[in-house]
Every structure is written in structure tokens, then in C-alpha cells.
Amino acid sequence: MADTRLIQGRYRLLDLIGRGGMGEVWRARDEALGRRVAVKCLKPLGPQYDQAVTGVLRERFRREARVAAALQHRGVTVVHDFGEDEGVLFLVMELLEGRNLGQLLDDNKHHPLPVPDVLDIAGQVAAALAYTHQQGIVHRDLKPANIMRLADGSVKLCDFGIARPGQDIGLTSRLTGTGVAMGTPHYMSPEQIVGGAVDHRSDLYSLGCVLYELATGAPPFDLGDAWAILVGHRDTPPAPPRRHRPELPERFERVVLDLLAKTPERRPRDASDLAERIAVARTARFPAPGGDVVRGPGPRLPAWALRMTIGSRAGGPDAALPTPADPPAALTGAWTGPHAVPAVPPGPPAPPGAVSPGLPVSPDGCGASSAAWAQAPPMSWPAARHAVPADGRWAGPPAVVYAAPPGPPGDAYGHGPEADRLGERHQAGLRLGWLGRWQEAAELHRAVAAERERLLGPDHRDTLASRYEMAFALGGLDRPGEALRAYAEVAAARERVLGPGHPDTLAARQETAFTLGRLGHHTEAHGIYTAVLATRERTMGAEHPDTLRCRHNLAFNLGRLGRHQEAHRMACEVAAARTRVLGAEHPDTLVTRSEVAYALGRLDRWEEALSGYREVAAARTRTLGPDHPDTFAARYEVGISLGRLHRAPEALMVYRALVADRTRAQGPSHPETLRARHGLGVNLGRLGRWSEALAEAREVCALRERALGPDHPDTLVSEREVAVALGWLGLWSDALAGYRRVARARTRVLGPSHPDTVASRMDEAHCLEQLDRHPAVAEPHHPACAEPRAYG
């Protein structure tokens, strides 16, 4: 479009001031009235483009014009005119001389804005939202790029492209293009993410994200991939802003945290209520840039009234949120050492009521699906049923073995020929679990539980022991929902029969917490872990191995709640205690030392994390041997850390050696071998060697499809990696086909609102944008969302 063009004989385009996925914004002159205006034009799409997409874009553009033209408020951009000229839709708006909030943050190198300015902006946006909501309009895409701050300090809401009437909750993919809830990942409300009903309180949540970023320098969930951001919004409580910037007023922090409530009912009632609360917060004490505490005489007038410009930059350190670590590697083997339980226990079988809870492990980052680390089941389980877990992140309760009191054959304690036969079958079920034959183990424990219930009653300890083991086997079958119900029933029964402080009761409750964590319910898991830990410390002591194992689990769960400093501190304490009790190179101690390294990565202290993982790998080589699965897992984490430190050549060497050793020890098609190969391919891409990366991803994908099935999360991750490489090679049509296959499979397997599915739809949207067939979905100042990234 030439800059001399005259739109409808009235608006002369002068110079281009902005370009996006939908169109262009021009500085123009209204020849009829002699004033400067901004003209937004929808780029014409020719017949070679998908006409359905074209129709969606044109309808969305018209809707923006209708919505914005109906709003008359000093906090909303004024729309002067709308029309179509030679097939080009255009929107004429007031010309705003200023910077949007995203640009202000970029200008400030993502340092937080001065506290008075944050409070001023918050009050103005709240007032503008109160007006738009009173008109029945929900913005649905509130973010820094859509909020302008003018030279006089006034604030304007812009871009109502996906706004809609608040009561219109029947909007479908006809206007969203991809079938996914529209919005920008860093600022989307939980209800938008899951495709639920959206009303004015969704805008309040998005405003909370914006204010959090202005006040701290980073959004509340500034994670490495779009899927992690979405899971954070949905499941993880945000870190309080004052943790990053102590000078913020406490009342303002409370306002922001209330805005970020996961459910709409817990947020402020409406934007008018919010504006009142912000006005009160502006009277609170807060430090001046020099650090002294000051109190103003009352609420400051808004900048648009005082015609003030942006004030001086706030002092203090950077407030950037930590970059998440790659998810942990699965540790699949049993440990050996002075306290290890042999694979086949010697001597007579354990009593019929023996409880030996197993300990599932977490998936690794390269092979797991994009949201699998956040909530999906583990990829593998320890082979040794009674052993201390090979991985401490997903550690469960300790093994508890008790002996039934003596009594005559056939008495209430379960002795006698039939009870002894059931005890032998119970032990057979345990051995099946040791061998990883979970389906057979589950069926056998279910049958034994039913017979024990008939013989001994539903609440007998032996009956509950079999039901407990059945729950564990269900977990091994990746059926955590069923396992959770079974554990909860066993925990309740044991509390009635044995009491709340009995070791068996605590074991069942701890497994309940573990399974809640697997399902992504980390807040509920935290409550149970905390209560169990308090009881263990009171009854067993602070440094009892079972107490330390519970504290280890709690440390991991704190990390999943985003409380990384607390997680790191607790993991350090557990590592020190285990060193005193068990020794510096006991496998349990090394598990916690690995967790310390993991927490350091979450805190973006990758050099220290790398050092920790190398120490753990060396110690495991000495104590477990070079080919032990846990040793391999530590080496894998070394590769992850090197990648995070942008040391891709070294990471590539680590992965090549690991692939060779895993192939020799476990075979070329073993899931862990393929996981290491996936990491190798990711780092080939990081080095720009995309042809090699594509070949590696295709081969791994084919092997995973044969070994695991076409819809397995690992297979889908590899198929996505193929698409990523195709995109980098400029083969966007081929990449689009791959992204769509992954999206369809995840929709079918996980459902349309699962974070993995949402992430796949975003991949698809990004690819369409590259083909000039879809609006942009990424924020330019958030590189994590600017391009599809390989996991690992």
C-alpha cells in the first residue's frame, strides 16, 4: 500500500507506525478536518489464502470497530470512522502519542516501573475497565501491548479485536480461528485456558498479570514455554510481588494477589470495587527510590489530571522471575548399598499384612509431553518394590512392615491356612510389581483384597494392605485417578482402625499426597504433606529416615507451587541431615543433593546447578556404577544444565556419550535411550544444524511410535520436534501438517482444553502466521512465545 494513497478520498496515509498479524497501522491526515489520525488497515488476502481464515479476520476486524466505536471514555481509544475501500477494511482512530506498556518495559530493560507510576496506571486502567464492563463489553486480551501511556501520563485501552459482549458466552471457533480460547499466554485467565465461560472477571485477572509485571519486571508466570505458562496460570499460586520487590505497598500486593485468584469468585467483585481498593493502596507507605519510607498526604491525583510525565526509575535490584529448569530425568532403578533390600527377600515371606509402598518417579523433560511434567503420570517406575526410591522427586512413603499379633489359627488377626494362602498370594503380587508387571499385580491384589474382606472384614489391616498395593499397581498402570480414590479410602479406614498417627496411616496419606501431585493438585498435596510431616516429626523425630523422606517430598512439592526459594532451602536441610544420618554418598543423600541442584536451576542459578549435578553423577558412578540408571539420569541433567547455559557444543558431547552408553546398557529402543537421543537432537537445533536435527527427530519419532504407540506423549513430542525443525528449515507447509497431527492427537487423547492441546493449537497458529494466514499469537518482548521450541 503506497504511502500516498487516499482512503475513501479523505484519509491520506503518511507513514507506517505498526504492523501485526492482522494488518497495519498508519499515521494519516484527515483531509476533511485537517487533523492527524491513526488508520488501521486489514491487510488484503488474495484468493490463494484460506477463505475461512479470511472471513474470520474480516469479521473480527468489523467487531473491533463496532465495539470500540460504542465506547466513549477518556481511558478508551476513540474511534472516528470505519469502512471499506477497494476491498481493504479500515478503522480510523485518534492518534496516540506515547508508548504502550510493553514498550515502556522494554525501554526500561524490564526493570519494574516506579511504584507511584504503577499505582497510577492501575487506577486509570481500573476506571476504564469499570466503564467498559458497565457497557457489557469484556476485552479478553488485556496485556501491556494493548495499554497506551501518553506523554501527559494518561492511559488508554486499545485493541478490542477479540472483545465481545459479556453475556455472549457462546462464541465458538468461528471467530477464534483455531478453536482455542483467544488471548496471550502470559495474561490469560484460568477460565480462558480451559475454554470455560468468560466474563468481566477474566479481564481483572489479566490486569493482575499486567500490574504484577509492571511492579516486578516480569509476568507472574514467565516460564520457558507456552504450555508451562498456561499450566502456571491454571495450577500454581503466584509468588507474592513483595518477594521480588519489598518496597511495594502491602495493600497493593493484596490487590494483585486477589486479582490473580484462580477462580473468578475469589477476585474483586468488579472493576469499580478494584478502583476503590487501588485508591486506598495509594495511601499506603512505600519507599522512595533512595530507600526512605514516605507517606503522601492523601491519594495522588491521576497523571491525566496533573499532566505529569513518567517519573524517575525505581531503584533496587532486577526483579526478573526465575527461568524454569528443565523437568527432572526419570530415575528407574533400585539403589544398592548397605541398607538396600535384595530383589528377592531371603527367608520366609513377610506377614500377610505387610505394607511395602512403592515410590514412583517423575518424567524427564526431553521425552515427556509438553505438560506431562506439570501433571501427567510418570514414565517409569522403580523395579525394586521395597527399596528406597531411585528418584527422590516423586518419592512416596517409606516401607512399613509389621507383624500381626500372635493368635490361634483362624482368629481375627488373619492366621490360619486360608489366611496364610492369601498372604502368599499377596507376596506374589509384590513380586509381580518388582518385575514391572503392573496389570497382573493389580488384578492379583484386587482379588486378594476381595477374599480378605470376605474372610477378615473390610477394615482388617491385611485387607487394607491388599487394597493399598492395588492402588500402587494402578499408579504403575498410569491410572492415577483410580489410585487416588483407593489411597484415600485406605487412609480413611486406617485412621479409623489404627489412629491418625500410625505409620501405616501416614504411609497411605503420603501416597495420597503423592498421587494428588501427579494429577497436578499441588496445593492439596502440600496440605497433606505438611500435616504428615508434623506427625512424623512428633512421633519419629526430625531426622528419622521416614521423616526426611517426607520433607524431601514436601520440598519437591514446594517447587511445583512456585515457591522455589523455600524448596531450595528445605532440600539443602534434608541433604545435610541425610549426610549426617546416612552418609554423604548414600543413594538417598544423593537423591536430595540432586534435588538441591534442580532447585538451583529453578532459581536460574545454572552454574551452581551444573556443579551439583556433576558431583551427583560422579558419586553415583562410584557407589552405583557407571551403568546404573540413576547415574545415567544425573548425566542427563548435566546435559540439560549445559543447554540452559547456552553451552550447546558441550551439551551435545554429553548427550552423544550418554546415547552410546544407554544403547550399550539398555538397547537402542529403550525409552531412556530415545530420551537421550531427543536431547541430542534438540542441541543440534540449538547449534543451527537443523538438517541433522530433523533427521534425528524423525528417527526417534519412528522408534517411539513402534515402541510406545503413535499417541504416546513421548511420540507426540518427537513429532512436534520434527515440525519445529521443518519450520526452521523454512518448510512451513510441512511443519503445519505436523503441528496439526499433534494437535488432533492431543485433542483426542487429552481433551480440547488440556494445556498440551492448547500449546499445540498455539504452535499451529504460529505456523499459520508464518504462512501469512493467521494473526500473531506471540508477544515480541516475550521470546518464549515467539517461536515453537523443542522440549529439553
C-alpha positions in Angstrom: 0.0 0.0 0.0 1.7 3.2 -1.1 2.1 6.0 1.4 0.4 8.5 -0.9 -2.8 6.5 -1.0 -6.0 8.3 -0.1 -8.6 6.2 1.7 -12.2 7.0 0.6 -11.0 10.3 -0.7 -10.4 11.5 2.9 -7.7 9.8 4.9 -4.2 10.2 3.4 -1.7 7.6 4.7 1.6 9.2 5.6 3.9 6.6 7.3 3.7 3.2 8.7 3.8 3.1 12.5 2.9 -0.5 13.3 2.4 -3.9 11.7 0.9 -7.1 13.1 -0.6 -10.3 12.0 -4.0 -8.8 11.1 -2.9 -5.6 9.5 -1.0 -2.4 9.6 -1.4 0.9 11.4 -0.6 4.2 9.6 -0.2 7.7 10.7 -2.5 9.6 8.5 -4.1 13.0 7.9 -7.9 13.6 7.8 -8.1 15.9 4.8 -11.7 16.9 5.6 -11.0 18.1 9.1 -7.2 18.8 8.9 -6.2 16.6 11.9 -3.8 13.7 12.4 -5.3 10.3 12.9 -4.3 6.7 13.0 -5.7 4.4 10.4 -5.7 0.6 11.0 -6.0 -1.4 7.8 -6.7 -5.1 7.4 -4.1 -6.5 5.0 -5.9 -7.8 1.9 -5.6 -11.6 1.5 -5.8 -12.9 -2.0 -7.7 -16.0 -3.3 -4.6 -18.2 -2.6 -5.3 -18.0 1.1 -7.8 -20.0 3.1 -11.1 -18.1 2.6 -12.4 -19.3 6.0 -9.5 -17.7 7.7 -10.0 -14.5 5.7 -13.6 -14.4 6.8 -12.7 -14.8 10.4 -10.2 -12.0 10.2 -12.6 -9.6 8.5 -15.4 -10.4 11.0 -13.1 -9.8 13.9 -11.9 -6.5 12.4 -15.6 -5.4 12.0 -16.3 -6.4 15.5 -13.4 -4.3 16.9 -14.8 -1.3 15.0 -18.3 -1.8 16.4 -17.2 -2.4 20.0 -14.6 0.5 20.1 -17.0 3.0 18.4 -19.6 2.4 21.1 -17.2 3.3 23.9 -16.8 6.9 24.9 -14.4 7.2 27.9 -11.1 9.1 28.4 -9.5 5.7 29.2 -10.5 4.1 25.9 -9.1 4.9 22.4 -11.6 7.0 20.4 -12.8 5.6 17.1 -13.7 8.2 14.4 -14.7 6.2 11.4 -14.9 2.7 9.8 -15.3 1.5 6.3 -14.0 -0.5 3.3 -12.0 0.9 0.4 -11.2 -1.3 -2.7 -11.6 -4.4 -0.6 -9.5 -3.1 2.3 -11.2 -2.7 5.7 -10.0 0.3 7.7 -10.6 1.8 11.1 -9.8 5.4 11.9 -8.8 6.2 15.4 -7.4 9.1 17.4 -3.6 9.3 17.0 -2.0 8.5 20.4 1.4 10.0 21.0 3.1 7.7 23.6 4.3 4.2 24.3 2.4 1.1 25.2 3.3 -0.6 28.5 5.2 -3.3 26.8 7.4 -0.7 25.1 7.9 1.1 28.4 9.1 -2.2 30.0 11.4 -2.8 27.0 12.7 0.8 27.3 13.3 0.1 31.0 15.1 -3.1 30.2 12.4 -5.0 32.1 13.2 -3.3 35.3 10.0 -2.6 37.2 8.3 0.8 36.9 8.4 3.3 39.8 5.8 2.4 42.4 3.8 5.7 42.1 3.5 5.1 38.3 2.4 1.5 38.8 -0.3 2.7 41.2 -1.4 5.5 38.8 -1.6 3.2 35.8 -3.5 0.6 37.9 -6.1 3.2 38.9 -6.6 4.5 35.4 -7.0 1.1 33.8 -9.4 0.0 36.6 -11.5 3.1 35.9 -11.5 2.4 32.1 -12.4 -1.3 32.7 -15.2 -0.3 35.1 -16.7 1.8 32.2 -16.3 -0.9 29.5 -17.7 -3.6 31.8 -20.7 -1.4 32.6 -21.3 -1.2 28.8 -21.4 -5.0 28.8 -18.0 -5.4 27.0 -15.3 -7.8 28.0 -11.9 -7.0 26.5 -10.5 -10.6 26.7 -6.9 -9.6 25.6 -5.7 -7.2 28.2 -1.9 -7.1 28.1 0.9 -4.4 28.1 0.8 -4.0 24.3 -2.9 -3.1 24.5 -2.5 -0.3 27.1 -1.0 3.0 26.0 0.5 5.6 28.2 0.6 9.0 26.6 3.1 11.8 27.0 0.9 13.5 29.6 0.7 10.3 31.7 -2.9 9.4 30.8 -3.6 5.8 30.0 -5.8 4.3 27.1 -7.1 0.9 26.5 -6.6 -0.2 22.8 -7.3 -3.1 20.5 -10.7 -4.6 21.2 -10.2 -7.1 18.4 -11.4 -10.1 20.4 -13.7 -8.2 22.8 -17.3 -9.3 23.0 -20.4 -8.7 25.0 -20.1 -10.1 28.5 -23.3 -12.2 28.2 -22.2 -13.8 24.9 -20.6 -16.9 26.1 -21.5 -19.0 23.1 -18.7 -17.7 20.9 -17.1 -20.6 19.0 -14.1 -21.2 16.9 -15.9 -19.4 14.0 -14.3 -16.2 15.4 -11.2 -17.7 17.2 -9.7 -19.2 14.1 -8.2 -22.3 15.8 -10.8 -23.4 18.3 -8.7 -22.3 21.2 -9.6 -19.6 23.7 -8.2 -16.4 22.5 -5.7 -14.3 24.5 -2.0 -14.0 25.1 -0.4 -16.8 27.3 1.3 -14.5 29.9 -2.0 -12.8 30.6 -4.8 -15.4 30.1 -7.1 -16.2 32.9 -7.5 -19.9 34.0 -11.1 -19.9 32.7 -9.8 -18.8 29.3 -7.2 -21.5 29.3 -9.7 -24.3 29.9 -12.3 -22.9 27.5 -14.8 -22.0 30.2 -17.2 -19.2 30.5 -15.5 -15.8 30.4 -16.9 -12.6 32.0 -15.6 -9.3 33.3 -13.6 -11.1 36.0 -11.3 -12.6 33.3 -10.2 -9.0 32.4 -9.5 -8.5 36.1 -7.2 -11.5 36.2 -5.4 -10.2 33.1 -5.0 -6.8 34.7 -3.5 -8.6 37.7 -0.9 -10.1 35.4 -0.1 -6.7 33.9 0.2 -5.0 37.2 2.4 -7.8 38.5 4.8 -7.3 35.5 4.9 -3.5 35.9 5.6 -3.9 39.6 8.2 -6.6 39.4 9.6 -6.5 35.9 8.2 -9.9 34.8 4.8 -11.5 34.5 3.7 -13.8 37.3 4.4 -17.0 35.2 7.3 -16.0 33.0 8.2 -19.6 32.1 10.2 -21.1 29.2 7.3 -22.5 27.1 3.7 -21.5 26.4 2.5 -24.8 27.9 4.3 -24.1 31.2 2.9 -20.6 31.3 -0.7 -21.9 30.9 -0.2 -24.6 33.5 1.2 -22.0 35.8 -1.9 -19.8 35.4 -4.1 -22.8 36.0 -2.4 -24.6 38.9 0.4 -22.6 40.5 -0.1 -19.8 43.1 2.0 -16.7 42.0 4.9 -15.7 44.2 3.9 -12.6 46.2 5.2 -9.4 44.4 6.9 -8.1 47.5 9.1 -11.2 47.5 10.7 -9.7 44.4 10.3 -6.0 45.4 9.8 -5.4 49.1 9.1 -1.7 48.7 5.7 -2.4 47.2 2.8 -1.4 49.5 1.3 -4.4 51.2 -2.2 -3.3 50.3 -1.2 -3.2 46.6 0.3 -6.7 46.8 -3.0 -7.9 48.3 -4.9 -6.3 45.4 -2.7 -8.0 42.9 -2.9 -11.4 44.5 -6.7 -11.1 44.8 -6.8 -10.3 41.1 -4.8 -13.4 40.4 -7.2 -15.8 42.2 -7.7 -19.0 40.2 -11.5 -18.8 40.4 -13.4 -15.8 39.4 -15.5 -15.8 42.6 -12.4 -15.0 44.7 -11.4 -12.0 42.6 -12.7 -8.4 43.3 -16.4 -8.1 42.6 -15.9 -5.7 39.7 -13.5 -3.0 38.4 -15.3 -0.3 40.3 -14.5 -2.2 43.6 -11.0 -2.6 42.3 -10.6 1.1 41.6 -11.6 1.9 45.2 -9.1 -0.6 46.6 -6.3 0.8 44.4 -7.1 4.3 45.7 -6.7 3.0 49.3 -3.5 1.3 48.4 -2.1 4.6 47.0 -2.2 6.0 50.5 0.0 3.2 51.8 3.6 3.5 52.8 6.2 2.7 50.2 9.9 3.5 49.9 11.2 6.3 47.7 13.9 5.4 45.1 16.5 6.2 47.7 15.0 3.7 50.1 13.4 6.1 52.7 9.8 5.4 53.6 7.5 8.3 52.7 3.8 8.9 53.1 1.9 11.3 50.9 -0.9 13.5 52.4 -3.5 11.5 50.5 -4.3 9.8 47.2 -2.4 11.3 44.4 -4.5 12.7 41.6 -4.2 10.7 38.4 -1.5 11.8 36.0 -4.0 12.8 33.3 -5.2 15.5 35.8 -1.8 16.6 36.9 -0.3 16.3 33.3 2.7 14.6 34.8 5.2 12.5 32.8 6.8 9.3 33.9 8.9 9.7 37.0 12.4 8.6 37.8 13.3 4.9 37.6 12.8 3.0 40.8 16.0 1.8 42.5 16.6 -1.8 43.6 17.8 -5.0 42.0 16.3 -6.6 39.0 13.0 -8.3 39.7 13.0 -10.8 36.9 11.4 -14.1 37.8 13.5 -17.2 37.6 13.5 -19.3 34.4 12.2 -22.8 35.0 14.5 -25.7 34.9 14.1 -28.5 32.5 12.0 -31.2 34.2 13.9 -33.9 36.0 15.0 -37.1 34.5 13.3 -40.3 35.4 15.4 -42.5 37.7 14.3 -46.0 37.2 16.5 -48.4 39.1 16.7 -49.6 42.7 19.6 -48.4 44.7 22.2 -50.7 46.2 24.2 -50.2 49.4 24.4 -51.2 53.0 20.6 -50.8 53.6 19.3 -52.0 50.2 16.7 -54.7 50.2 17.6 -57.5 47.8 15.4 -58.3 44.8 14.1 -61.5 46.4 13.9 -61.2 50.2 15.5 -64.1 51.9 13.8 -66.3 54.5 10.1 -66.8 55.0 7.6 -64.4 53.4 6.5 -61.3 55.3 3.4 -61.4 57.3 0.1 -61.3 55.4 -0.4 -57.7 56.3 3.0 -56.4 55.2 2.8 -53.0 53.7 5.6 -52.0 51.3 4.6 -48.9 49.4 6.4 -48.2 46.2 7.8 -45.0 45.0 7.0 -43.7 41.5 9.3 -41.3 39.8 8.9 -38.2 37.7 9.2 -37.9 33.9 12.2 -36.3 32.3 12.0 -33.2 30.3 13.1 -34.3 26.8 10.9 -37.3 26.5 7.8 -36.1 28.4 5.0 -34.3 26.7 4.8 -30.6 27.0 2.6 -30.6 30.0 3.4 -34.1 31.2 6.0 -32.7 33.7 3.3 -30.5 35.2 0.6 -33.1 35.7 0.9 -36.3 33.6 1.9 -39.7 35.1 5.5 -40.8 35.4 7.1 -42.6 32.5 8.7 -45.4 34.5 8.7 -46.9 37.9 11.4 -48.5 40.2 11.9 -52.1 39.7 12.7 -53.0 43.3 9.4 -52.9 45.2 10.8 -52.5 48.8 13.8 -50.3 48.0 14.2 -46.6 48.8 13.3 -44.8 45.6 15.8 -44.3 42.8 14.4 -40.8 42.4 13.6 -38.6 45.2 11.4 -36.0 43.5 8.4 -38.2 43.3 9.2 -40.1 46.4 6.4 -41.8 48.3 6.1 -43.1 51.8 8.5 -45.5 53.5 8.1 -49.2 53.5 6.3 -50.3 56.7 6.4 -53.9 57.7 4.5 -55.0 60.8 3.9 -58.4 62.3 0.4 -59.5 63.3 0.0 -60.3 67.0 0.0 -64.0 67.8 -3.2 -65.9 68.0 -4.8 -69.2 67.2 -5.3 -70.4 63.7 -8.3 -68.7 62.1 -8.5 -65.9 64.7 -9.4 -62.3 64.0 -5.8 -61.4 63.1 -5.9 -63.4 59.9 -3.9 -66.5 60.8 -4.9 -70.0 59.6 -4.4 -71.9 56.4 -6.7 -69.7 54.2 -5.1 -66.5 55.6 -1.6 -67.9 55.0 -2.5 -68.8 51.5 -3.7 -65.2 50.9 -0.5 -63.9 52.4 1.5 -65.9 49.9 -0.6 -64.5 47.1 -0.1 -61.1 48.5 3.7 -61.6 48.3 3.3 -62.9 44.7 1.6 -59.7 43.8 4.5 -57.7 45.3 7.0 -59.8 43.2 5.0 -59.0 40.1 5.3 -55.3 40.9 9.0 -55.8 41.3 9.1 -57.1 37.8 7.0 -54.2 36.5 4.1 -56.5 35.6 1.6 -54.0 36.9 -1.6 -55.3 35.2 -1.1 -58.7 36.7 -0.1 -57.2 40.1 -3.3 -55.1 40.1 -5.6 -58.0 39.3 -4.0 -60.2 41.9 -4.1 -57.6 44.7 -7.7 -56.8 43.8 -8.6 -60.5 44.1 -6.7 -60.9 47.4 -8.4 -57.8 48.8 -11.8 -59.2 48.0 -11.1 -62.5 49.6 -9.5 -60.9 52.6 -12.6 -58.7 53.0 -14.8 -61.7 52.9 -12.7 -63.6 55.4 -11.5 -60.8 57.7 -13.7 -57.8 57.1 -13.3 -54.6 55.1 -11.3 -52.8 57.8 -8.8 -55.5 58.7 -5.2 -54.5 58.4 -4.5 -57.3 55.9 -7.5 -56.3 53.7 -6.3 -52.7 53.8 -2.8 -53.8 52.9 -4.0 -55.5 49.7 -6.1 -52.5 48.8 -3.1 -50.3 49.3 -1.0 -52.5 47.0 -3.8 -52.5 44.4 -3.7 -48.7 44.5 0.0 -48.7 43.9 -0.3 -51.0 41.0 -3.0 -48.7 39.5 -0.4 -45.9 39.7 2.1 -48.2 37.9 -0.5 -48.5 35.1 -0.7 -44.7 34.8 -4.2 -44.6 36.3 -3.7 -42.0 39.0 -7.3 -41.1 39.3 -8.3 -44.6 40.3 -5.2 -44.9 42.5 -6.1 -41.7 44.3 -9.6 -42.9 45.2 -8.1 -46.2 46.5 -5.4 -44.5 48.6 -8.0 -42.1 50.1 -10.3 -44.9 51.1 -7.4 -46.9 52.7 -6.1 -43.8 54.5 -9.6 -43.1 56.0 -10.0 -46.7 57.0 -6.6 -46.9 58.6 -7.2 -43.7 60.5 -10.4 -45.2 62.0 -8.8 -48.6 62.8 -5.2 -47.7 63.7 -5.4 -44.0 64.5 -4.1 -40.9 62.7 -0.5 -41.2 63.9 0.1 -44.9 63.0 2.9 -45.4 60.4 0.5 -47.2 58.1 -2.0 -44.4 58.2 0.8 -41.9 57.5 2.0 -44.0 54.6 -1.4 -44.1 53.0 -1.9 -40.3 53.4 1.6 -39.6 52.0 0.8 -41.8 48.9 -2.5 -39.8 48.6 -0.5 -36.6 48.5 1.9 -38.0 46.0 -0.9 -39.0 43.7 -2.5 -35.6 44.0 0.8 -34.2 42.9 0.8 -36.5 39.9 -2.6 -35.1 39.0 -1.4 -31.5 39.3 -3.2 -30.8 42.6 -0.1 -29.5 44.3 -1.9 -27.2 46.8 -3.9 -30.1 48.2 -0.8 -32.3 48.2 1.0 -29.6 50.2 -1.6 -29.6 52.9 -1.3 -33.4 53.4 2.5 -33.4 53.3 2.7 -30.7 55.9 0.3 -32.5 58.2 2.1 -35.8 57.8 5.4 -34.2 58.3 4.3 -32.6 61.6 3.1 -36.0 62.9 6.3 -37.8 61.8 8.5 -35.2 63.5 6.4 -35.5 66.7 6.3 -39.3 66.7 9.6 -40.3 65.0 11.9 -37.4 65.3 13.2 -34.8 62.9 16.0 -37.0 61.5 14.2 -40.3 61.2 14.6 -41.6 57.6 10.9 -41.6 57.1 10.6 -38.0 58.3 13.4 -37.0 56.0 11.7 -38.7 53.1 8.5 -36.8 53.8 10.5 -33.5 54.0 12.1 -34.3 50.7 8.7 -34.8 49.1 7.5 -31.6 50.6 10.5 -29.7 49.2 9.7 -31.0 45.7 6.1 -30.0 46.0 7.0 -26.5 47.1 8.9 -26.2 43.9 5.8 -27.2 41.9 3.9 -24.5 43.8 6.4 -21.9 42.5 8.0 -21.5 46.0 11.5 -22.1 44.7 13.4 -20.4 47.5 11.6 -22.4 50.2 12.1 -25.6 48.1 15.8 -24.9 47.8 16.2 -24.2 51.5 14.3 -27.3 52.6 16.2 -29.5 50.1 19.5 -28.2 51.5 18.4 -29.0 55.0 17.3 -32.5 54.1 20.6 -33.1 52.2 22.6 -32.0 55.3 20.5 -34.3 57.6 20.8 -37.3 55.3 24.5 -36.7 55.1 24.7 -36.9 58.9 22.4 -39.9 59.2 23.2 -42.0 56.1 26.5 -40.6 54.8 27.4 -38.2 52.0 27.2 -40.8 49.2 24.2 -42.8 50.3 21.7 -43.0 47.5 19.1 -41.2 49.5 21.5 -38.4 50.2 22.4 -38.2 46.5 18.8 -38.0 45.6 18.3 -34.9 47.7 21.6 -33.4 46.5 20.2 -33.8 43.0 17.0 -32.1 44.2 19.1 -29.2 45.5 20.7 -28.9 42.1 17.3 -29.0 40.5 16.0 -26.1 42.8 19.1 -24.1 41.9 18.1 -24.4 38.2 14.6 -23.2 39.0 16.2 -20.2 40.6 18.2 -19.6 37.4 21.5 -20.4 39.2 22.5 -22.8 36.4 26.3 -22.7 37.1 25.7 -24.0 40.6 23.1 -26.5 39.4 25.6 -27.8 36.8 28.3 -28.2 39.5 25.8 -30.1 41.7 24.6 -32.5 39.0 28.3 -33.3 38.1 29.0 -34.1 41.7 26.0 -36.4 41.9 26.9 -38.1 38.7 30.5 -38.7 39.9 29.2 -40.0 43.3 26.7 -42.3 41.7 29.3 -43.7 39.4 31.4 -44.6 42.4 28.6 -46.1 44.5 26.1 -47.4 42.0 28.3 -48.0 39.0 28.6 -46.2 35.6 25.7 -48.1 34.0 23.2 -47.7 36.8 20.0 -45.9 35.6 20.4 -43.2 38.3 23.9 -42.5 37.1 22.7 -42.1 33.6 19.9 -39.8 34.9 22.4 -37.5 36.6 24.4 -37.3 33.4 21.3 -36.4 31.6 20.7 -33.5 34.0 24.3 -32.3 33.3 23.3 -32.1 29.6 20.1 -30.1 30.5 22.1 -27.7 32.6 24.7 -27.1 29.8 21.9 -26.4 27.4 20.4 -23.8 29.7 23.8 -22.2 30.0 23.9 -21.9 26.1 26.8 -24.3 26.0 25.3 -26.4 23.3 28.6 -27.9 22.0 29.3 -29.3 25.4 25.8 -30.5 25.9 26.0 -32.2 22.5 29.1 -34.1 23.6 27.3 -35.2 26.9 24.3 -36.5 25.0 26.4 -38.3 22.4 28.2 -40.2 25.2 25.0 -40.8 27.1 23.3 -42.2 24.0 26.2 -44.6 23.3 26.2 -45.8 26.9 22.5 -46.2 27.2 22.4 -48.0 23.9 25.1 -50.4 25.1 23.4 -51.0 28.5 19.7 -50.7 27.7 19.4 -51.2 24.0 18.7 -48.7 21.1 14.9 -48.7 21.5 14.8 -48.3 25.3 12.6 -45.2 26.2 15.5 -43.7 28.1 17.9 -44.2 25.2 15.4 -42.4 23.0 15.0 -39.7 25.5 18.8 -39.0 25.4 18.6 -39.0 21.6 15.9 -36.5 21.8 18.1 -34.2 23.9 20.9 -34.7 21.3 18.5 -33.6 18.5 17.4 -30.5 20.5 21.0 -29.4 20.9 21.7 -30.0 17.2 19.0 -27.5 16.6 20.4 -25.1 19.1 23.6 -25.1 17.1 21.7 -24.3 13.9 22.3 -27.8 12.5 18.6 -28.2 11.5 19.0 -30.8 8.8 20.8 -33.1 11.2 18.2 -32.2 13.9 15.4 -33.1 11.5 16.9 -36.5 10.7 17.4 -37.3 14.4 13.9 -36.2 15.3 12.4 -38.3 12.5 14.3 -41.4 13.5 13.4 -41.0 17.2 9.8 -40.4 16.3 9.6 -43.6 14.3 11.2 -45.6 17.0 8.9 -44.2 19.7 5.9 -44.8 17.5 6.8 -48.5 17.2 7.8 -48.9 20.8 5.2 -46.7 22.6 2.4 -46.2 20.1 1.5 -43.2 17.9 -0.4 -41.3 20.6 2.1 -41.7 23.4 3.2 -38.3 24.9 6.9 -39.0 24.0 5.9 -39.9 20.4 3.9 -36.7 20.1 6.8 -34.6 21.5 9.1 -36.1 18.8 6.6 -35.5 16.1 6.4 -31.9 17.3 10.2 -31.7 17.2 10.1 -32.8 13.6 7.7 -29.9 12.9 10.0 -27.5 14.7 12.9 -28.5 12.5 10.8 -28.2 9.4 9.8 -24.7 10.4 13.4 -23.6 11.0 14.3 -25.0 7.5 11.5 -22.8 6.0 9.3 -25.8 5.2 6.3 -24.2 6.9 3.6 -26.1 5.0 5.1 -29.4 6.0 5.6 -28.1 9.6 1.9 -27.1 9.7 0.8 -30.6 8.8 2.9 -32.0 11.6 1.6 -29.5 14.2 -1.9 -30.3 13.2 -1.4 -34.0 13.6 0.0 -33.4 17.1 -2.9 -31.1 17.9 -5.5 -33.7 16.7 -3.9 -36.5 18.7 -3.7 -34.4 21.9 -7.3 -33.3 21.5 -8.3 -36.9 21.1 -6.2 -38.3 23.9 -6.1 -35.4 26.4 -9.2 -33.3 25.5 -9.5 -29.9 23.9 -8.7 -27.8 27.0 -5.7 -29.7 28.2 -2.6 -27.5 28.3 -0.7 -29.7 25.9 -3.6 -29.4 23.4 -3.7 -25.6 23.9 0.0 -25.4 23.3 -0.4 -27.4 20.1 -3.0 -25.0 18.9 -0.6 -22.2 19.5 2.1 -24.0 17.5 -0.5 -24.3 14.7 -1.4 -20.6 15.0 2.3 -19.6 14.9 2.8 -21.7 11.8 -0.3 -20.1 10.1 1.2 -16.7 10.9 4.4 -17.7 9.1 2.3 -18.6 6.1 0.6 -15.2 6.4 -2.7 -17.0 7.1 -3.3 -16.2 10.8 -2.9 -13.3 13.3 0.1 -13.3 15.5 -0.2 -15.1 18.8 3.1 -14.1 20.5 4.3 -11.0 22.3 7.6 -9.8 20.7 9.0 -8.9 24.1 8.5 -12.4 25.4 10.7 -14.6 23.3 9.4 -17.7 25.0 6.2 -17.4 23.0 7.8 -16.1 19.8 8.6 -19.4 18.2 8.0 -23.1 18.8 10.7 -24.5 21.0 11.8 -28.1 21.4 11.4 -29.5 24.9 14.6 -30.5 26.6 
